[in-house]
Amino acid sequence: MENLQHILYKVRIEAVQGSTDLKIREIQADSRKVREGDLFIALRGIARDGHRFIPDAISAGAVAVVCEEFPEKMVPGKTYLKVADSTGACAILASNFFDHPSEKLQLVGVTGTNGKTTVATLLYQLFSGLGYGCGLISTVRNMVRDEPVEATHTTPDILSVNTLLSRMVAGLCDYVFMEVSSHAIHQRRISGLLFRGGIFTNITHDHLDYHGSFREYIRVKKSFFDGLPRTAFALTNADDRRGQVMLQNTRAAKSAFSLRSAAPFQGKVLENNFSGLIMMIGGQEVHFRMIGEFNAYNLMAVYGAAVLCGQDSTRVLQVLSNLQGAEGRFDYILSPRERIVGIVDYAHTPDALLNVLSTIGKLRQGHEKVITVVGCGGDRDRTKRPLMAKIAAQHSDLLLITSDNPRSEDPLDIIHQMESGIPLSLKKKTQSLSDRKEAIRKACSLASPEDIILVAGKGHEKYQEISGTRFDFDDRKVLAEAFEELGK
């Protein structure tokens, strides 16, 4: 229980109705979670306005409400606080309520279109291996040391973030590594957090359905670095054409990693095959268990960030060489008898899909077919659908277009939009199956020994969302089961 007056510190209040000398049990921004003694914050969201649910919150037991407009009817004995910006107030209130947890941790944020999960996960694994207590906030999972916490968004809301960080402080974590999505930046889900560092992986076309334009998407990503304090570091990908743009106005100490140009953290790929990567980094030749040039960039980002955090470079490389990437990122299995290579990857943007297929192209010996199974999510950026199909067709010997998470859209409509991007000359090697499981099984039946099957788009996800309902679905499990059937 915290005193309301205490947690209102630094919140700019325009008007008050009622007493502020109250004990607050919890802070809630979802009226359905409100219990007796809670403070409810009415946030204006994209789909819903929290002000509509003030009566519900009061009925559920809220003793105080923070809002931008007083409701027409105010219940006697309850406290109402009017602010100009309830989202900004929420960030301050959450930090005050949990006693400023981000200031007690070394918090490092990772942003970019691709690689966020892998970089954050590798940093978590690396620093754990170096002997530190670590926390992780990612798409795949949240971790408080070795305790998993369910992940529902790339970056949770600001209340959930502070709750997690508070648990990490209590769990004696030293470092926390967080994926920072463009949605989270734009919706100010990281407001009020003190970052020790920020990492930029790359940027390509994605989430244009939300941001409206690529320019706005870039601006939002850049604003994360603009907000870093002087005490932080800002690490960018020097080989990305917009890497330096991210650092133009930051107050943080600037640095960069690269595989192709001069940079403080420079690496070179010496070998790249299914047994892993051999790289030259900092004058040392290192073998990594991960595969592909895109993972070489991820490894360089991790290496650079670790050194900027004051870690010994030789020890960093020793630990990093034994680590594996995040689940569902170039996650591969072999069929027992036919030696067919199956790869499951989260690639759900044109650039990510091209990276994976280019990596496969460099790994193949020349006689193997590449069979790709891919779809596009519903209720998301439609402009990338034909482009992803075109890329898949150009870099595969056989292409099976299928469903991803169609959500509220008709799967066949999504498939037709993807098909529109395939040149006439490539249509003969393309098939469409709306049932994702059948598409994966079909790919396996079409494969010959040593062929390579890529199942792209869902990666670590353990569900498929159709017409608003989530069904159990695991690409890796379906692929493994199909391999078993082949061996019978």
C-alpha positions as CSV (number, residue, x, y, z in Angstrom):
1,M,0.0,0.0,0.0
2,E,1.3,3.4,-1.0
3,N,0.1,6.9,0.0
4,L,-1.5,8.7,-3.0
5,Q,0.2,11.9,-2.1
6,H,3.6,10.1,-2.4
7,I,2.9,8.6,-5.8
8,L,1.6,11.9,-7.2
9,Y,5.1,13.4,-6.9
10,K,6.0,15.3,-10.1
11,V,2.6,14.6,-11.7
12,R,1.2,17.9,-13.0
13,I,-2.4,18.1,-11.7
14,E,-4.9,20.6,-13.1
15,A,-7.7,19.9,-10.6
16,V,-8.6,17.7,-7.7
17,Q,-12.0,16.5,-6.4
18,G,-11.7,14.7,-3.1
19,S,-8.9,13.8,-0.7
20,T,-5.4,12.8,-1.7
21,D,-4.6,11.4,1.7
22,L,-5.4,7.8,0.7
23,K,-3.7,4.4,0.7
24,I,-3.5,2.9,-2.8
25,R,-3.4,-0.9,-3.2
26,E,-2.4,-1.1,-6.9
27,I,-2.5,1.1,-10.0
28,Q,-4.7,-0.2,-12.8
29,A,-5.4,1.1,-16.4
30,D,-7.8,-1.8,-17.1
31,S,-11.1,-1.4,-15.3
32,R,-11.6,-5.2,-15.4
33,K,-8.5,-5.6,-13.1
34,V,-9.6,-3.0,-10.5
35,R,-10.1,-4.2,-7.0
36,E,-11.0,-2.5,-3.7
37,G,-8.5,0.2,-2.9
38,D,-7.0,0.7,-6.4
39,L,-6.1,3.8,-8.4
40,F,-7.6,3.8,-11.9
41,I,-5.9,5.7,-14.7
42,A,-8.2,6.5,-17.7
43,L,-6.0,6.2,-20.8
44,R,-7.0,7.2,-24.3
45,G,-6.0,4.2,-26.4
46,I,-6.2,3.6,-30.2
47,A,-9.3,1.4,-30.0
48,R,-10.8,2.4,-26.6
49,D,-11.0,5.5,-24.3
50,G,-10.5,4.6,-20.7
51,H,-12.7,7.5,-19.6
52,R,-15.7,5.4,-20.7
53,F,-14.8,2.8,-18.0
54,I,-14.5,5.1,-15.0
55,P,-17.9,4.1,-13.6
56,D,-16.9,0.4,-13.9
57,A,-13.6,1.1,-12.1
58,I,-15.5,2.9,-9.3
59,S,-18.0,0.1,-9.0
60,A,-15.2,-2.4,-8.8
61,G,-13.6,-0.6,-5.8
62,A,-11.3,2.1,-7.1
63,V,-10.8,4.8,-4.5
64,A,-9.2,7.3,-6.9
65,V,-9.2,8.1,-10.6
66,V,-6.7,9.9,-12.8
67,C,-8.3,11.3,-16.0
68,E,-8.1,14.1,-18.6
69,E,-11.8,15.0,-18.2
70,F,-13.9,14.7,-15.0
71,P,-16.9,12.4,-15.5
72,E,-20.3,14.1,-15.5
73,K,-21.2,12.2,-12.3
74,M,-18.6,12.0,-9.5
75,V,-19.2,9.6,-6.6
76,P,-19.0,11.2,-3.2
77,G,-16.1,9.9,-1.1
78,K,-14.0,9.1,-4.2
79,T,-11.0,11.1,-5.4
80,Y,-10.8,12.4,-9.0
81,L,-7.6,14.0,-10.3
82,K,-7.6,15.8,-13.6
83,V,-4.3,15.9,-15.7
84,A,-3.6,17.2,-19.2
85,D,-2.0,13.9,-20.3
86,S,-3.0,10.7,-18.5
87,T,-0.5,8.6,-20.4
88,G,2.4,10.8,-19.2
89,A,1.0,10.8,-15.7
90,C,0.7,7.0,-15.8
91,A,4.5,6.7,-16.4
92,I,5.3,9.0,-13.5
93,L,2.8,7.3,-11.2
94,A,4.0,3.8,-12.0
95,S,7.6,4.7,-11.4
96,N,6.8,6.4,-8.1
97,F,4.6,3.5,-7.0
98,F,7.3,0.9,-7.6
99,D,10.0,3.2,-6.2
100,H,11.8,3.9,-9.5
101,P,12.9,0.4,-10.4
102,S,14.6,1.3,-13.7
103,E,17.0,3.6,-11.8
104,K,18.2,0.6,-9.8
105,L,19.0,-1.6,-12.8
106,Q,21.2,-1.4,-15.8
107,L,18.4,-1.3,-18.4
108,V,19.4,-1.8,-22.1
109,G,16.8,-1.4,-24.9
110,V,17.0,-3.0,-28.3
111,T,15.1,-1.6,-31.2
112,G,14.9,-2.1,-35.0
113,T,12.8,-4.1,-37.5
114,N,14.6,-7.4,-37.3
115,G,16.9,-9.0,-34.7
116,K,15.4,-7.4,-31.5
117,T,14.5,-10.7,-29.9
118,T,17.8,-12.5,-30.8
119,V,19.9,-9.6,-29.6
120,A,18.0,-9.1,-26.3
121,T,18.0,-12.9,-25.6
122,L,21.7,-13.3,-26.4
123,L,22.5,-10.4,-24.1
124,Y,20.4,-12.0,-21.3
125,Q,22.2,-15.3,-21.8
126,L,25.6,-13.7,-22.1
127,F,25.4,-11.6,-18.9
128,S,23.9,-14.5,-17.0
129,G,26.9,-16.5,-18.2
130,L,29.2,-13.8,-17.0
131,G,27.7,-14.2,-13.5
132,Y,25.2,-11.3,-13.3
133,G,21.6,-11.5,-12.2
134,C,19.6,-10.7,-15.4
135,G,16.1,-9.9,-16.5
136,L,14.6,-10.2,-20.0
137,I,11.6,-8.5,-21.6
138,S,11.0,-9.9,-25.1
139,T,8.5,-11.2,-27.6
140,V,9.2,-14.8,-26.8
141,R,9.4,-14.6,-23.0
142,N,10.1,-12.4,-20.0
143,M,12.6,-13.7,-17.4
144,V,13.4,-12.7,-13.9
145,R,16.7,-14.4,-13.5
146,D,15.7,-18.0,-14.3
147,E,12.0,-17.6,-13.6
148,P,9.9,-17.3,-16.8
149,V,7.0,-14.7,-16.9
150,E,4.4,-14.9,-19.7
151,A,5.0,-12.4,-22.5
152,T,2.0,-11.0,-24.3
153,H,3.5,-8.0,-26.2
154,T,7.0,-7.1,-27.5
155,T,7.0,-4.3,-24.9
156,P,4.3,-4.4,-22.2
157,D,2.4,-1.4,-21.1
158,I,4.2,1.0,-18.7
159,L,2.4,-0.4,-15.6
160,S,3.4,-3.9,-16.5
161,V,7.0,-2.9,-17.3
162,N,7.4,-1.2,-13.9
163,T,5.8,-4.3,-12.2
164,L,8.3,-6.5,-14.0
165,L,11.3,-4.2,-13.3
166,S,10.2,-4.1,-9.6
167,R,10.2,-7.9,-9.5
168,M,13.7,-7.8,-11.1
169,V,15.0,-5.4,-8.4
170,A,13.5,-7.7,-5.7
171,G,15.2,-10.7,-7.5
172,L,18.6,-8.9,-7.3
173,C,18.9,-8.5,-11.0
174,D,21.8,-6.3,-12.2
175,Y,21.0,-6.0,-15.9
176,V,17.8,-6.0,-17.8
177,F,17.5,-6.4,-21.6
178,M,14.3,-5.2,-23.3
179,E,12.9,-5.3,-26.8
180,V,11.6,-1.8,-27.6
181,S,9.1,-1.9,-30.5
182,S,8.0,1.1,-32.5
183,H,4.4,0.7,-31.1
184,A,5.8,0.9,-27.6
185,I,7.8,4.0,-28.4
186,H,4.8,5.7,-30.1
187,Q,2.4,4.7,-27.3
188,R,4.9,5.8,-24.7
189,R,5.1,2.4,-23.1
190,I,8.7,3.2,-22.1
191,S,8.1,6.7,-20.8
192,G,9.9,7.5,-17.6
193,L,12.3,4.6,-17.8
194,L,16.0,5.2,-17.3
195,F,18.1,3.4,-20.0
196,R,21.7,2.5,-19.6
197,G,22.0,1.9,-23.3
198,G,20.1,1.6,-26.6
199,I,20.9,-0.6,-29.6
200,F,19.7,-0.2,-33.2
201,T,19.7,-3.4,-35.3
202,N,18.3,-2.3,-38.7
203,I,15.2,-0.8,-40.2
204,T,13.1,-2.0,-43.2
205,H,9.4,-1.6,-44.2
206,D,7.1,-2.9,-41.5
207,H,4.1,-1.7,-39.4
208,L,3.2,0.8,-42.1
209,D,-0.5,-0.1,-41.3
210,Y,0.1,1.5,-37.9
211,H,2.6,4.3,-38.6
212,G,1.2,5.4,-42.0
213,S,4.5,5.9,-43.7
214,F,8.1,4.7,-43.7
215,R,9.3,8.2,-42.7
216,E,7.1,8.2,-39.6
217,Y,8.3,4.7,-38.7
218,I,11.9,5.9,-38.9
219,R,11.0,9.0,-36.8
220,V,9.4,6.9,-34.1
221,K,12.4,4.6,-33.9
222,K,14.8,7.6,-33.8
223,S,12.9,9.2,-30.9
224,F,14.0,6.3,-28.6
225,F,17.6,7.4,-29.2
226,D,16.7,11.1,-28.9
227,G,15.5,10.4,-25.4
228,L,18.5,8.6,-24.1
229,P,20.4,10.4,-21.3
230,R,24.0,11.5,-21.4
231,T,24.9,8.6,-19.1
232,A,23.8,6.0,-21.7
233,F,25.4,4.6,-24.8
234,A,23.8,4.5,-28.2
235,L,25.0,1.6,-30.4
236,T,24.0,1.5,-34.1
237,N,24.5,-0.7,-37.1
238,A,26.9,1.2,-39.4
239,D,26.0,-0.9,-42.4
240,D,22.4,0.1,-42.3
241,R,21.8,3.1,-44.5
242,R,19.8,4.7,-41.7
243,G,22.0,3.7,-38.8
244,Q,23.6,7.1,-38.4
245,V,20.3,8.8,-38.7
246,M,19.3,7.2,-35.4
247,L,22.1,8.9,-33.6
248,Q,21.9,12.4,-35.0
249,N,20.3,14.0,-32.0
250,T,21.1,11.7,-29.2
251,R,22.9,12.9,-26.0
252,A,24.2,9.4,-25.4
253,A,27.7,8.2,-26.1
254,K,27.7,7.1,-29.8
255,S,29.2,3.9,-31.1
256,A,28.7,1.5,-34.0
257,F,29.2,-2.1,-35.1
258,S,29.8,-3.3,-38.7
259,L,30.8,-6.2,-41.0
260,R,31.5,-4.0,-44.0
261,S,32.7,-0.5,-43.0
262,A,35.0,1.0,-40.4
263,A,33.4,1.0,-36.9
264,P,34.6,0.7,-33.3
265,F,33.2,-2.8,-33.2
266,Q,34.1,-4.4,-36.5
267,G,33.7,-8.1,-37.5
268,K,34.3,-10.3,-40.5
269,V,32.6,-13.5,-41.5
270,L,35.2,-16.1,-42.4
271,E,32.9,-19.2,-42.7
272,N,29.2,-19.7,-42.7
273,N,27.6,-23.1,-42.8
274,F,25.2,-25.4,-41.0
275,S,27.8,-26.0,-38.3
276,G,27.8,-22.3,-37.5
277,L,29.7,-19.1,-38.1
278,I,33.5,-18.5,-37.9
279,M,34.2,-14.8,-37.4
280,M,37.1,-12.5,-36.9
281,I,36.2,-10.0,-34.1
282,G,38.7,-7.8,-32.2
283,G,41.6,-9.7,-33.7
284,Q,40.3,-13.0,-32.5
285,E,38.9,-15.9,-34.6
286,V,35.8,-17.2,-33.0
287,H,33.4,-20.1,-33.8
288,F,29.7,-19.4,-33.0
289,R,26.9,-21.9,-33.0
290,M,24.6,-19.6,-34.8
291,I,24.2,-19.4,-38.6
292,G,23.8,-16.7,-41.2
293,E,25.1,-13.2,-41.9
294,F,22.0,-11.7,-40.2
295,N,23.1,-13.5,-37.0
296,A,26.7,-12.2,-37.5
297,Y,25.2,-8.7,-37.2
298,N,23.2,-9.8,-34.1
299,L,26.4,-11.1,-32.6
300,M,28.3,-7.9,-33.3
301,A,25.5,-5.9,-31.6
302,V,25.7,-8.1,-28.5
303,Y,29.5,-8.0,-28.4
304,G,29.5,-4.2,-28.8
305,A,26.9,-3.6,-26.1
306,A,28.7,-5.9,-23.7
307,V,32.0,-4.1,-24.1
308,L,30.2,-0.7,-23.7
309,C,28.8,-2.1,-20.5
310,G,32.4,-2.5,-19.3
311,Q,32.8,-6.2,-19.9
312,D,36.1,-7.9,-20.9
313,S,36.1,-8.5,-24.6
314,T,37.9,-11.8,-24.5
315,R,35.6,-13.2,-21.8
316,V,32.6,-11.9,-23.7
317,L,33.6,-13.8,-26.9
318,Q,34.3,-17.0,-24.9
319,V,30.8,-17.1,-23.4
320,L,29.1,-15.8,-26.5
321,S,30.6,-18.6,-28.7
322,N,28.6,-21.2,-26.8
323,L,25.2,-19.5,-27.0
324,Q,22.2,-20.2,-29.2
325,G,19.7,-17.7,-30.5
326,A,16.1,-17.2,-29.6
327,E,13.5,-19.8,-30.2
328,G,12.0,-19.7,-33.7
329,R,14.9,-17.8,-35.2
330,F,16.6,-20.0,-37.8
331,D,15.6,-23.0,-35.7
332,Y,16.4,-26.1,-37.7
333,I,15.9,-29.8,-37.4
334,L,16.8,-32.8,-39.6
335,S,14.5,-35.6,-40.7
336,P,16.0,-38.8,-39.3
337,R,16.3,-40.9,-42.5
338,E,16.1,-38.5,-45.5
339,R,18.3,-35.9,-43.9
340,I,15.9,-33.2,-45.1
341,V,16.7,-29.9,-43.3
342,G,13.7,-28.1,-41.8
343,I,14.1,-24.5,-40.8
344,V,11.5,-22.6,-38.7
345,D,11.9,-18.8,-38.6
346,Y,9.9,-15.8,-37.4
347,A,10.6,-13.9,-40.7
348,H,7.4,-11.9,-41.3
349,T,8.8,-8.9,-43.1
350,P,10.2,-8.8,-46.7
351,D,13.7,-8.0,-45.5
352,A,13.7,-10.7,-42.8
353,L,12.4,-13.3,-45.3
354,L,15.1,-12.2,-47.9
355,N,17.8,-12.5,-45.2
356,V,16.8,-16.1,-44.3
357,L,16.5,-17.2,-47.9
358,S,19.8,-15.6,-48.8
359,T,21.4,-17.4,-45.9
360,I,20.0,-20.7,-47.0
361,G,21.2,-19.9,-50.6
362,K,24.8,-19.5,-49.2
363,L,24.6,-22.7,-47.2
364,R,23.3,-25.0,-49.9
365,Q,25.7,-27.1,-51.9
366,G,23.8,-26.7,-55.2
367,H,21.9,-29.9,-55.6
368,E,19.2,-29.3,-52.9
369,K,15.8,-27.8,-53.6
370,V,14.7,-25.0,-51.3
371,I,11.0,-25.3,-50.5
372,T,9.4,-22.4,-48.7
373,V,6.1,-22.3,-46.7
374,V,5.0,-18.8,-45.9
375,G,1.9,-16.6,-45.3
376,C,1.1,-13.1,-44.1
377,G,-0.8,-12.1,-41.0
378,G,-4.3,-10.6,-41.2
379,D,-5.2,-7.1,-40.0
380,R,-1.6,-6.0,-40.6
381,D,0.4,-4.2,-43.2
382,R,-1.1,-5.3,-46.6
383,T,1.6,-3.6,-48.7
384,K,4.2,-6.3,-47.8
385,R,2.0,-9.3,-48.9
386,P,2.8,-9.3,-52.6
387,L,6.4,-8.4,-52.0
388,M,7.0,-11.3,-49.6
389,A,5.5,-13.7,-52.0
390,K,7.7,-12.4,-54.8
391,I,10.8,-12.7,-52.7
392,A,9.9,-16.2,-51.7
393,A,9.2,-17.3,-55.3
394,Q,12.5,-15.7,-56.5
395,H,14.6,-17.5,-53.9
396,S,12.9,-20.9,-53.7
397,D,12.6,-23.9,-56.0
398,L,9.0,-24.5,-54.7
399,L,6.7,-22.1,-52.9
400,L,3.7,-23.0,-50.8
401,I,1.6,-19.9,-49.9
402,T,-0.6,-20.5,-46.8
403,S,-2.2,-18.9,-43.8
404,D,-0.2,-17.2,-41.0
405,N,-2.5,-15.6,-38.4
406,P,-5.4,-14.5,-40.6
407,R,-7.1,-13.0,-37.5
408,S,-10.4,-11.3,-38.7
409,E,-9.5,-11.5,-42.4
410,D,-10.5,-14.2,-44.9
411,P,-7.3,-16.4,-45.4
412,L,-8.0,-16.7,-49.1
413,D,-8.1,-12.9,-49.5
414,I,-4.7,-12.7,-48.0
415,I,-3.4,-15.5,-50.2
416,H,-4.7,-13.9,-53.3
417,Q,-3.0,-10.6,-52.4
418,M,0.3,-12.5,-51.9
419,E,-0.2,-14.3,-55.3
420,S,-0.6,-10.9,-57.0
421,G,3.1,-10.2,-56.4
422,I,4.4,-13.3,-58.1
423,P,5.7,-12.8,-61.7
424,L,4.0,-15.0,-64.3
425,S,7.2,-16.8,-65.0
426,L,7.4,-18.0,-61.4
427,K,3.8,-19.0,-60.9
428,K,4.4,-22.6,-62.1
429,K,6.5,-23.3,-59.0
430,T,3.9,-21.9,-56.6
431,Q,1.0,-23.6,-54.9
432,S,-1.5,-22.2,-52.4
433,L,-3.0,-24.1,-49.4
434,S,-5.0,-22.2,-46.8
435,D,-4.5,-24.9,-44.2
436,R,-1.1,-24.2,-42.7
437,K,-0.6,-27.7,-41.3
438,E,-1.4,-29.3,-44.7
439,A,1.0,-26.8,-46.4
440,I,3.8,-28.0,-44.1
441,R,3.0,-31.6,-44.7
442,K,2.8,-31.0,-48.4
443,A,6.2,-29.4,-48.4
444,C,7.7,-32.5,-46.7
445,S,6.0,-34.8,-49.2
446,L,7.6,-32.9,-52.1
447,A,11.1,-32.9,-50.6
448,S,13.9,-35.2,-51.6
449,P,16.8,-36.2,-49.4
450,E,18.9,-33.2,-48.3
451,D,16.4,-30.7,-49.5
452,I,15.8,-27.6,-47.4
453,I,12.3,-26.6,-46.1
454,L,11.8,-23.2,-44.7
455,V,8.6,-22.6,-42.7
456,A,8.5,-18.8,-42.2
457,G,6.4,-16.2,-40.4
458,K,5.4,-17.6,-37.0
459,G,8.7,-18.9,-35.5
460,H,8.3,-19.2,-31.7
461,E,4.5,-18.7,-31.7
462,K,2.5,-21.6,-30.3
463,Y,-0.9,-20.6,-31.7
464,Q,-2.7,-19.6,-34.9
465,E,-5.3,-16.9,-34.7
466,I,-8.4,-17.4,-36.9
467,S,-11.6,-15.3,-36.8
468,G,-10.6,-13.9,-33.4
469,T,-9.9,-17.4,-31.8
470,R,-6.5,-18.7,-31.0
471,F,-5.8,-22.4,-31.7
472,D,-2.8,-24.4,-30.6
473,F,-0.3,-24.4,-33.4
474,D,3.5,-24.9,-33.4
475,D,5.4,-24.8,-36.7
476,R,8.3,-26.8,-35.3
477,K,6.1,-29.5,-33.8
478,V,4.1,-29.8,-37.1
479,L,7.3,-30.1,-39.1
480,A,8.8,-32.7,-36.7
481,E,5.6,-34.8,-36.9
482,A,5.6,-34.6,-40.7
483,F,9.3,-35.8,-40.7
484,E,8.3,-38.7,-38.5
485,E,5.6,-39.7,-41.0
486,L,8.2,-39.6,-43.8
487,G,10.4,-42.1,-41.8
488,K,7.6,-44.7,-41.4
